[in-house]
Amino acid sequence: MTSKPIPEPEALLTELRAIQARIRDTVVAACERTAVDLMAAPVGEEAGDTIFAIDRVSEAALLAEFEILAERWPMVLIAEGLGETGRVVLAPGGDPAAAIVRVIVDPIDGTRGLMYQKRPGWILTGVAPNLGDATTLADITLALQTEIPLIKQHLSDSLWARALPEGGYATGSERFNRLDGASHPLPVHPTGAETIAQGFGNISRFFPGTRGVLATIDDEIVAELLGPPPPNRVHAFEDQYICTGGQLYELMVGHDRWAADLRPLVWASLGTRGLCCHPYDLCSELIARAHGVAVTDPYGRPLSAPLDVDADIAWIGYANGALRRSVEPALTGALRRHGLLAQSSGPTEG
């Protein structure tokens, strides 16, 4: 199947932005009227993850919205919460070949933090031309993400990007005030820092089972780059934000300098599988790349996972090229010392 440009991409982006805004408002309203313990109640298991009551709120809004959208853009919709396959064909005759796009969505990324009202979640969407089952994250040409604020938070950010046929990207961003309904432009600038010193960066270790080795690797990287900390001082910080879209946002707006989610490597070394990042968690990474953030796999290559709900993905983000040149060799060396990477790998980029 040959790739064709997405028809009317600006119109599609406008529709998707409106859908994300409605899902955001629906989830916030549900959080305002429902006790935390009820929103955090487990209600099922799908695609290798626990589904909580708050997820059902967004999933119900999701399918209804995209059924209408598919009348203009026939699609294969991919998302957690769409049954065991994680996909539904919204195209004439239910034929995947009749779809013109593949749309992958995470209706709430960061469920655990949001349902306990600890940190905002994000709605993530990526759109690729329909290349059949061979379609990957690398084929996404339009992406957007919208913040789901805490109920005590009145501001919500949205960011989007579109790959242009002639090369480069068109980007946009705004900050919405849900108290007065006004939106204003949002400046998006990754840090220009060239060192991790006195900045935030981390290796994700959200859950029990892999924390020990991941913390050790994190410490080894900082020690190699900065040496031992002086007495009564620290020279780098970390922030465990349990939300991939949130992690990418932190890189884009200058809050974080690097981030790495390496859980699949550790689980594989243990001969088992655990909860990891999936393609829907990274479906908006085009936006980060459009703003100059380098997002790679552990070997330094662009992400190319299939658009499904099952694949486990290890990824690394560097806020700029200088930070990548600094951190990547130390990170790669540590992974190899711990037996998590092959000694020989493909070429890196950037």
N, C-alpha and C positions, 0 to 999 in steps of 0.2 A: 504494500500500500504506500503510495507516495504522499508526502506531506503537502497540505494546502494551507494557506493562511487562514486564520480564523476570520470568518466574515463579520463585518461591522464590529470590530473589537471595542471601539469607544462606546458604542451603544450597549454592548454586552457588559462592559465595565460599569457603566452607569446603573444598569439593572442589578448587577451583583453587589455594588455598594449599597443600594437600597435594601436588598435582601439582608445583607449583614447588619445593617442598622436596625431592621425589624427584629431579627433574631436577638441582637443585643438588648433591645428594649423589652422583648418578651422574657428573656432570662432575668434581667434586672427586676422586672415587675414580680416574677415568681419568687425571687430571693427576698423581696421586700415583704411579701405576705406569708412566707413559709418559714418555719423554724429551721435552724441550721441542721439539727439532727435528722429532720425529715428529708431535707435536700441531700444529705450525705448518706442516706440509706442505700445499700447495695440492692440492685433489682435484677441483676443478671450477669452473664459472662458472654462476651462476644469478641472474636478476633484477638483472643489472647489477653484481654484486659477486662477489668471489672467495670460494669455499667452501673452508675449511680442514678438516683432519682432526678438529679439536676440535668443529667444527660438527656433524659426522656423529654424534658421541656424543649430543648433545642432541636432534638431529632424530629419531633412532631412538626415544628415550624419549617424545618429544612425540606422535607419531602414535598409538602404542599407548595412551597415557594418554587421549587425547581420543576415541578410538573407543569407549572404555568410557563416558566422560562423556556422549557424544552419545546414548546409549540413554535418558537422562533429559532431556537438553536437545538435541534435534536441531539441528544447526548447519551453517553454512558456516565452515570453518576456513581462515584465511588466515595464511600464514607463508612466510618464505624457506626453501627446502629442500623444498618440496612440488611440485617440477617447474617447468616454464616458466610456468605460470599462477599459481603461488604459492597455490593454493587447492584444497581438497578438500571435497566435499559429504558430510557425515555426517548424512544425513536419509533418511527412508523413500523408497525408489525412486530415490535419488540426485537428488531434485528440490530445487533451491534454494528454491523457494516453500514447501516443507514444513518448512524450518528455522525455528525460532523465534528464534534468535540468530545473530549473526555474531561470531566470536571471532578476533581478530588477535593474533598472538604473535610475539615475538622470543625464541627459545629461548636465544640468547646474544647480548646486546648488549654490545659491547666485546670482541669476539673477539680482536683483535690484541693488546691489552694483557694479556688473560688467558692466551692460549696461550704467551706469553713470560714469564708469571708476573711482570709488571710492576705491574698494577693489577687489582682485581676486575672481573668482568663482572656483568651483571644479566639476569635472566629477566623479560620484560615481557609483560603480557597486558591486553587491553582487550576488553570485551564490550558489544555494542550490540544492541538489538532488530533483527530482520531486516527491513530496509527495501529489500531487493533491492540491485541494483548502485548505487543512489543513497545507500546508507549511507555516512556519513563519520565522521571523527574526532569531529566535534561531536555525534554521536549516541551515543557511548560513555557508558554510565551506571554501569559497574563496571570498576575497574582495580586491578591489583596489580603489584608488582615485588619480586623477591627477589634479594639479592646472592649472587653466586657467589664465595666468598672465594679468595684465594691459598692454596696448600697450607701456607704458613707462618703463616696467619691463622686464628685459632680462632673469631672472631666473624663473624656474618652477619646483616644487617638485612633486614627485610621491611616493606613499607608497602602500605596498600590504602585505597581510598575507594569510596563508592557514592553516586550522586546520589539524593536522596530525592524521591518524587513531590510532596510538599508544598513542596519547595524546600530548599536547603541540602544538606549532605553528612554522611554517617556515615564516620568515618575510624578507622583503627587502625594500629598499628605495633608491632614487637617486635624484640628482638635475641636471636639464637639462639647458644648456645655449643656448638660441635660436639664439644668435649672431654667435657662432662658431659651433653649433651642437654637442658639447661635453657633456657627462654626467659623473657625479662623485658621489661616495657614499655619502649618506646623513645621518649623525648621528641622531638618534631619541631617546631622553631620556626625559621622563616626569620629572618634578621637584621632588627633594627629600625633599622639604620643608614640615614641619609638622604643619604649622600654616598658616592661610590666611593673617597674618600681612605683610604689604608691598608687597603684591602680587595682581595679577589680578584674579578676579572671578566675576560671575554675574548671575542674573536671567534674562532671555530673556524677554524684553518688547519692541519689535520692532515697534509695531503698536498701534494706538489709540484704546481704548476700554477696555483694561485690565491693563494699566500701573500703575494706582494708587495703587491697592492692591499688585501687584507684587513688586513695589518699596518699599512699606511698609514692606513686608516680607523680602526683601533684607536687609533693614536697621535694622530690628529686629535681623536677624541672625548675622550681623556684631557687633551690640551692645552687644549681648549675648556672643559672642566669644572674643571680644576685649575691650568692655567697651566704654565709650564716648571718642572721639578723644581729644587729648590735644589741647590747644589754638593754632590756626594758623598752625595746622598740620592735615594730614590725615593718616590713618593707613591701608587702603585697597583701591583698585582701581577696575574699571570695564571697559569692552570693549564690546559694543553691535555690534557684528559681525553677520550680517543678513545672515547666512550661516551655516547650521548644520555641514556639512563636514569641514568647516573652524573652527568651534568651537572645533570639535574633534581633528583637527590638532593642534590647539593651546594648547590643553591639552597634546598631545603626545610629542610635542617638547619642553615643559618646559615653555611656555609663560603664560599659565593660570593654576590656581590651582583647580578651580571647576567651573562648569557651570550647569545651570538648565533651562530647557524650560518647564514651567508649564502651558502654555496657555490653554490646554484642561480642566484643573481643574477649572480655573476661568470661562471660557465660560459655562461649565456645571452648575456652581453655579448660573449663570445668566439665565439659562434655554434656551440657544441658542447655535449656533455654530459660530465660527469665524475662521480666517485663522490660522492653526496650523501646526506643524510638522507632516509629513506623513512617511510611511515606506520607500519610496525611499530616503528620506532625511537621513535616518539612516542605509541604506543598507551596508555601509562600517564600521559600528561600531566594527566589528570583529577585524579590524586593531588596534583600540585603546585598546581593551581588550588584544590583543596579546602583546602589549607593557606595560601592567600593569595598564592601566587606568580602573577604575571601572565604568561601565555604567549600570544604573539601572532604573527601573520605580519608581514612587513616594513612593512605599512601600518597596523599596530595593531589588526587585526581578529582574532577568534577563529580558530583553525585549523579548516579544513573540508575537508581532503584526502580523497579516496576511500579506502575500506579495500581497498587493493591492495598489491602489492609493488614497484610501478613508479614511482609519483609522486615527484618530487623536491620536497622541502619546505625552505623557508627559515623559520626561526623565531627568536624572541627571548624570553628569559625575564628578568623583573625580580623580585627577591626581595620587594619591597613596592611600594605605590603611590607613595611618595615617591621611591624610586629610579627608578621608571618616569618620573615627571614630570621628573626631572633628566636622565636618560640619553636618553630617546626623542627629544627635539627635536635633540640633538646628533647622534645616530645617523642619524636621518632626513635631516638636512641633509647629512651626509657622504655618504650613499648617493646623494643627488641630485647633489651636486657631481661625483661620479665616474660619473654616468650610469647608475646601477644601479636607480634608481626613477623612475617617471614624475613629472613636476613636480606633477601633480594626482592626488590619491588619495582614496579613500573615507574616511568618518569613522572616527576612532579611538575606542576605548572605554577606560574606566578613567582 
